[in-house]
């Protein structure tokens, strides 16, 4: 049993007050959700709702809402996760419970970041930091991880690593293997996202690719070692995209074809058409122009405007390179113009995010 679960069970063995027991049980179910044991988490949620479903305790109600939000997020990246966490935060503010304010705000910051609402992320982070106490490892680990993730996305690896280590320290103190796994995965994922965008500004081999490959491998190894199954498919996506950056095009095609059959993925940062475009790019780089065009032609007119900016930038760069290699893939002038526009937009975005993050200093 994970250390955190073991500690919760020990507290449950001596806790006799109903509200206190309910909070511990909710915390247990939140952890079960985060390691992929969804059936158990749902069963616990239903049981808690059965006992506290008519508002006997606002504190327990807030914890149940947070539990439901986390379960929605980890089981199938359900958009309802944000609503539940937001309601939990609102209720925690109403009852002025600092522990709840800090943990719900930290999770809200996490979801705001995932949805690229960085102003909302910063507001929630400030709320979490203002209310977190020195011994609140759960909230501190979560808010520190959000800051590390955002900084890795910006390419500020030195400062990101400082927040990464702070989150890791609190996770170790809590016995929270799931947060350690999430830290390793997120570092790999957001560093890969940054690396893909860096490629869009130069044709040279990206910097730090060897280091980030090691980070992806570390995240995968930790998942295997701890048997944490939630989001394991996302590491496979990172691996496939690193293979493209490493010019391992044959292996990348195989990896991308495997990824398309796994999930769940969030609609805002994954689209099957991107996978097909990346496969077409790899085929083209291998000299299989006709095969690449057949793959590309199936998705060339599809709308990808709903994707995150970093993905739209990568799409524009990929199409620009492909049109330069073979005129069938588009007008090079049009594709290059689109790429330049998105380069400018991405630079503005990254500068704005870095400015938002500059208000948070690590101690």
C-alpha positions in Angstrom: 0.0 0.0 0.0 1.2 3.5 -0.8 2.5 5.4 2.2 -0.2 8.1 2.0 -3.0 5.5 1.9 -1.4 3.7 4.9 -1.2 6.9 6.9 -4.9 7.7 6.1 -5.9 4.2 7.2 -4.0 4.6 10.5 -5.8 7.9 11.1 -9.1 6.3 10.3 -8.5 3.6 12.9 -8.5 6.2 15.7 -10.8 8.9 14.3 -14.3 8.5 15.8 -15.9 11.8 14.9 -18.1 11.4 11.7 -17.0 14.6 9.9 -13.3 13.9 10.5 -13.8 10.3 9.2 -15.6 11.5 6.1 -12.8 14.0 5.3 -10.2 11.2 5.6 -12.3 8.9 3.5 -12.6 11.6 0.8 -8.9 12.2 0.8 -8.4 8.4 0.4 -10.7 8.3 -2.6 -9.0 11.3 -4.1 -5.7 9.4 -4.0 -7.3 6.3 -5.4 -8.6 8.4 -8.4 -5.1 9.7 -9.0 -3.6 6.2 -9.2 -6.3 4.9 -11.5 -8.5 2.9 -9.1 -11.7 4.5 -10.3 -14.2 1.9 -9.3 -13.1 2.2 -5.6 -13.2 5.9 -5.8 -16.7 6.0 -7.3 -18.0 3.6 -4.7 -16.6 5.7 -1.8 -18.1 8.9 -3.4 -21.5 7.3 -3.6 -21.2 6.2 0.1 -20.2 9.6 1.2 -23.0 11.2 -0.8 -25.4 8.7 0.9 -24.4 9.9 4.4 -23.8 13.6 3.7 -25.9 14.3 0.7 -28.3 16.8 2.4 -25.6 19.2 3.6 -25.1 18.0 7.1 -21.5 19.4 6.9 -20.4 22.1 4.5 -16.8 20.9 5.1 -17.5 17.4 4.0 -19.6 18.6 1.1 -16.6 20.6 -0.2 -14.4 17.6 0.1 -16.9 15.4 -1.8 -17.0 18.1 -4.6 -13.2 18.1 -4.8 -13.2 14.3 -4.9 -15.8 14.3 -7.7 -13.7 16.8 -9.6 -10.5 14.9 -9.3 -12.2 11.7 -10.3 -13.8 13.3 -13.4 -10.3 14.6 -14.3 -8.4 11.4 -14.0 -10.9 8.9 -15.3 -11.8 10.6 -18.6 -10.7 14.2 -18.5 -14.3 15.2 -18.1 -14.9 19.0 -18.4 -17.2 18.7 -15.4 -14.1 18.4 -13.3 -13.6 22.2 -13.4 -17.2 22.9 -12.2 -16.9 20.5 -9.2 -13.5 21.9 -8.1 -14.7 25.5 -8.6 -17.8 24.8 -6.4 -15.5 23.2 -3.8 -13.3 26.2 -3.7 -16.4 28.6 -3.5 -17.8 26.6 -0.5 -14.4 26.5 1.2 -14.2 30.3 1.0 -17.7 30.6 2.3 -16.8 28.6 5.5 -13.3 30.1 5.7 -11.6 26.8 6.0 -7.9 27.5 5.2 -7.0 23.9 4.5 -9.8 23.6 2.0 -9.2 26.9 0.5 -5.5 26.0 -0.2 -6.1 22.6 -1.6 -9.2 23.5 -3.7 -7.4 26.6 -5.0 -4.3 24.5 -5.9 -6.4 22.1 -7.8 -8.3 24.9 -9.5 -4.9 26.4 -10.6 -4.0 23.0 -12.0 -7.2 22.9 -14.1 -6.9 26.5 -15.2 -3.4 25.7 -16.4 -4.5 22.6 -18.3 -7.1 24.8 -20.0 -4.6 27.5 -20.8 -6.4 30.1 -18.7 -3.2 31.5 -17.2 -4.7 34.5 -15.6 -7.2 32.2 -13.7 -4.3 29.9 -12.9 -2.3 32.8 -11.3 -5.3 34.0 -9.3 -5.9 30.5 -7.9 -2.3 30.1 -7.1 -2.2 33.3 -5.1 -5.3 32.1 -3.2 -3.6 28.8 -2.5 -0.3 30.4 -1.4 -2.1 32.9 0.8 -3.8 30.1 2.7 -1.4 27.2 2.7 0.1 26.4 6.1 3.6 25.2 6.7 2.6 21.6 7.4 0.1 21.3 4.5 2.1 19.0 2.2 -0.9 18.2 -0.1 -1.6 21.8 -1.1 2.0 22.9 -1.2 3.0 19.9 -3.4 0.1 20.7 -5.8 0.6 24.4 -6.1 4.4 24.0 -6.5 3.8 21.4 -9.2 1.6 23.8 -11.2 4.3 26.5 -11.1 6.9 24.0 -12.1 4.8 22.8 -15.0 4.2 26.4 -16.3 7.9 27.2 -16.1 8.9 24.0 -17.9 6.4 25.0 -20.6 8.2 28.4 -20.9 11.6 26.7 -21.1 12.8 28.2 -17.8 14.2 24.9 -16.7 16.3 26.2 -13.8 13.5 27.9 -11.9 11.1 25.2 -12.9 13.4 22.6 -11.3 13.4 24.6 -8.1 9.6 24.4 -7.9 9.8 20.8 -9.0 12.1 20.0 -6.0 9.9 21.9 -3.6 6.8 19.9 -4.8 8.8 16.6 -4.6 9.9 17.4 -1.1 6.3 17.9 0.1 5.2 14.8 -1.8 7.8 12.7 -0.1 6.9 14.1 3.3 3.2 13.2 2.6 4.2 9.7 1.3 2.4 10.7 -2.0 3.7 8.5 -4.8 1.1 9.8 -7.2 2.3 13.3 -7.0 5.9 12.2 -7.5 4.7 10.3 -10.6 2.8 13.3 -11.8 5.9 15.5 -11.3 8.0 13.2 -13.4 5.4 12.9 -16.1 4.6 16.7 -16.2 8.3 17.6 -16.4 8.6 15.3 -19.4 5.4 16.4 -21.1 5.8 20.1 -20.8 9.5 20.0 -21.6 8.6 18.0 -24.7 5.9 20.7 -25.6 8.5 23.4 -25.2 11.0 21.5 -27.3 8.5 21.0 -30.1 7.9 24.8 -30.1 11.6 25.5 -30.1 11.9 23.4 -33.3 9.4 25.7 -34.9 11.9 28.6 -34.7 14.9 26.8 -36.1 15.8 23.9 -38.4 18.7 22.9 -36.1 18.6 19.9 -33.7 16.7 21.1 -30.6 18.8 21.7 -27.5 18.3 19.6 -24.4 16.8 16.7 -26.4 19.0 14.1 -24.7 18.0 15.3 -21.2 14.3 15.4 -22.0 14.5 11.9 -23.4 15.9 10.8 -20.1 13.1 12.5 -18.3 10.5 10.7 -20.4 12.2 7.4 -19.6 12.2 8.2 -15.9 8.5 9.0 -15.9 7.7 5.7 -17.7 9.9 3.7 -15.4 8.3 5.2 -12.3 4.9 4.4 -13.5 5.9 0.8 -14.1 7.6 0.6 -10.7 4.6 2.0 -8.7 1.9 0.5 -10.9 0.2 3.9 -11.3 -2.0 3.5 -14.4 -3.7 6.9 -14.7 -2.5 8.8 -17.8 0.1 6.2 -18.8 -0.8 6.7 -22.4 0.3 10.3 -22.3 3.9 9.2 -21.8 3.6 7.2 -25.0 2.6 10.4 -26.8 5.6 12.2 -25.4 7.8 9.3 -26.6 6.4 9.3 -30.1 6.9 13.1 -30.4 10.5 12.9 -29.2 11.2 10.2 -31.8 10.1 12.8 -34.5 12.5 15.4 -33.0 15.2 12.7 -32.9 14.6 12.0 -36.7 13.6 8.4 -35.8 10.8 8.6 -38.3 10.1 4.9 -38.8 9.9 4.3 -35.0 7.8 7.4 -34.7 5.2 6.2 -37.1 4.8 3.0 -35.2 4.6 4.8 -31.9 2.0 7.3 -33.2 -0.2 4.6 -34.6 -0.2 2.9 -31.2 -1.1 6.2 -29.5 -4.1 6.8 -31.6 -5.8 3.7 -30.1 -5.3 4.8 -26.5 -6.8 7.5 -24.3 -8.4 9.5 -22.9 -7.0 12.7 -24.3 -8.3 16.2 -23.6 -9.9 17.9 -26.7 -7.9 21.1 -26.1 -4.5 19.4 -26.5 -5.1 16.4 -28.7 -6.6 15.8 -32.0 -6.4 12.7 -34.2 -5.7 14.9 -37.2 -2.4 16.0 -35.6 -1.4 12.4 -35.2 -2.2 11.9 -38.9 -0.3 15.0 -39.9 2.7 13.9 -37.9 2.6 10.4 -39.5 2.4 12.1 -42.9 5.4 14.2 -42.0 7.4 11.2 -41.0 6.5 9.4 -44.2 7.6 12.4 -46.2 10.9 12.5 -44.3 11.4 8.9 -45.2 11.0 9.7 -48.9 7.5 8.1 -49.2 6.0 11.2 -50.8 2.9 9.5 -52.4 2.1 7.6 -49.1 2.5 10.9 -47.2 0.3 12.8 -49.5 -2.4 10.1 -49.2 -2.3 10.4 -45.4 -2.2 14.2 -45.5 -5.0 14.5 -48.0 -7.4 12.9 -45.6 -7.1 15.7 -43.1 -5.8 18.7 -45.0 -9.0 20.7 -44.8 -9.9 19.9 -41.2 -10.2 22.7 -38.7 -7.6 22.7 -35.9 -8.2 26.2 -34.7 -9.6 24.9 -31.3 -6.2 23.5 -30.3 -3.8 25.1 -27.9 -1.5 27.7 -29.4 1.6 25.5 -29.1 0.0 22.7 -31.1 -1.2 25.1 -33.7 2.3 26.4 -34.0 3.7 22.9 -34.5 1.0 22.2 -37.1 2.0 25.4 -39.0 5.7 24.5 -38.9 5.0 20.9 -40.1 2.9 22.1 -43.0 5.5 24.7 -43.9 8.2 22.1 -44.1 6.1 19.7 -46.0 5.0 22.3 -48.6 8.7 23.2 -49.0 9.5 19.6 -49.8 6.6 18.9 -52.1 4.2 21.4 -53.6 1.3 19.0 -53.3 1.3 19.7 -49.6 0.4 23.4 -50.0 1.6 26.8 -51.2 4.9 27.5 -49.5 4.2 31.2 -49.3 0.8 30.7 -47.6 2.2 28.1 -45.2 5.2 30.2 -44.3 3.0 33.3 -43.7 0.8 31.3 -41.4 3.9 30.0 -39.5 5.3 33.5 -39.1 2.0 34.7 -37.7 1.9 31.9 -35.2 5.5 32.4 -34.2 4.7 36.0 -33.3 1.5 34.9 -31.4 3.4 32.2 -29.5 6.2 34.6 -28.5 3.7 37.1 -27.1 2.0 34.3 -25.3 5.2 32.9 -23.7 6.3 36.4 -22.7 2.9 37.0 -21.1 3.0 33.8 -19.2 6.5 34.4 -17.9 5.4 37.9 -16.7 2.5 36.3 -14.8 4.8 33.7 -13.3 7.4 36.4 -12.2 5.2 37.4 -9.2 5.8 34.0 -7.6 9.0 33.6 -5.7 10.3 30.4 -4.2 11.5 30.3 -0.6 
